[in-house]
Amino acid sequence: MKNVVFLVIAFVLGGCTAPLTKITYESPVNVSHSYPVNVGLNTGKVTGYSRSSMVYAGGIFVPVSSGPAPRLQFGVEDQKVFIESLKSELIRYNVAKKIVENQDLSTFNVTVNFVQTEHFPYFQEYKITVSLAMRLGDRSDDKIYYILSSEGDGFFEKMNTNASEGKAKAAQKLMNKIMEDIQDFIG
C-alpha cells in the first residue's frame, strides 16, 4: 500500500510547477542605443490539454485521468514575467535607455502579442505562438514566432522535463528570438 501511495504522490507532484521566473538573454549584443522603449503585452488564448495514463498498483494497471491544469499553463502571469524580463534585458544590454509608457514617434515601441499558448502535459511541452510588432518613427516591422519548448530535445530529456523546466525552455527560446530581431531592427 505504501508503494501505491508513493506512486500516486509522485505522479501528482510530477507536473507541479512554480510560476515562471526571470529569463535572461546570454548571447552577445551588437547594438547600443539610447532610445526610450515602450514594451506592451497583449494576451491571447491560453489552453491546456488533459492526459490519461496507467499507474501500476497492487498488481494491476489503474487508469488515471487528469484534466487541464491552469497552474501548469503558460498563462497571463507567466506572460507578464516574460515581459518584465524582456524590459530588464533591454536595459541591461543597453539596447534601451529607459522604459517608458508613452508611444510617440521618438519612442521605440515593442508589442508582444501572445496569440496562443498551449500546454501538453505528457512531456510537459509548451507550444507558444507570438507576434512581435516593432515601431520606431516611421519604420515598423512585424515578426511571428512558433515556439515548441521541447524542440531539439531527445526522448529522455523530454521524459525528464517538469512543467517549470518546460515553461523556462519555451520562454528562453522566445527571448532569444525576440532579442535577435530587436537588434536587427534597430541595428
C-alpha positions, -999 to +999 in steps of 0.1 A: +000+000+000+029+023+007+042+019-028+008+028-043+006+060-022+041+068-032+034+063-069+003+084-067+021+113-049+050+111-073+026+111-103+007+141-089+038+161-080+055+154-113+035+181-131+035+207-103+050+240-112+060+273-098+054+304-118+078+314-145+109+331-131+130+358-148+145+348-181+179+363-193+195+367-227+230+353-226+242+360-262+264+389-272+245+421-281+259+440-311+239+472-308+237+500-282+212+529-284+196+554-261+160+551-273+133+552-247+114+520-251+077+511-246+071+474-242+034+463-245+018+430-238-014+415-254-026+382-241-044+357-262-058+322-258-043+300-231-051+263-234-040+231-218-049+195-226-059+166-204-040+135-201-046+099-191-021+072-182-019+039-164-005+035-129+006+001-117-010-005-083-014-037-064-006-060-093-030-042-118-028-012-140-053+015-130-063+042-155-057+077-142-071+107-160-065+144-153-079+175-169-062+207-179-043+222-150-044+260-153-015+264-129+007+244-154-003+265-184+018+294-198-008+319-185-011+357-181+011+358-150+039+339-168+035+363-198+038+393-175+070+378-161+083+373-196+076+410-205+093+422-173+123+400-182+124+415-217+124+450-203+151+442-179+173+427-207+168+457-230+181+479-202+209+455-190+223+452-226+220+490-232+197+484-261+173+509-245+180+539-222+148+536-202+114+520-203+085+545-208+047+544-210+042+568-239+041+557-276+052+587-295+074+588-326+107+592-307+099+561-287+109+526-298+076+507-294+076+469-289+044+450-286+045+413-277+012+395-286+008+361-271-016+348-297-019+313-282-001+293-256-007+255-254+003+231-227+008+194-235+011+175-202+025+142-214+060+156-219+053+190-202+057+207-236+047+242-243+037+255-278+036+292-280+025+314-309+037+350-306+037+380-328+060+409-323+053+444-335+082+469-336+079+506-345+104+534-344+095+567-360+081+558-395+098+524-396+079+493-385+083+455-386+063+425-376+075+390-367+057+358-359+072+330-337+062+294-333+080+281-302+080+245-291+097+241-257+109+206-264+123+213-299+157+197-302+153+176-270+159+138-271+134+113-258+150+110-223+152+148-219+116+151-228+106+124-203+126+141-175+113+177-181+089+190-155+064+218-161+087+246-147+115+235-169+092+233-199+080+268-193+115+281-189+127+264-221+098+280-241+104+314-226+142+312-232+137+303-269+112+332-273+136+356-255+165+346-278+144+351-310+129+385-299+163+399-287+179+389-321+151+406-341+152+437-320+189+440-326+184+436-363+156+462-364+175+490-345+210+480-357 
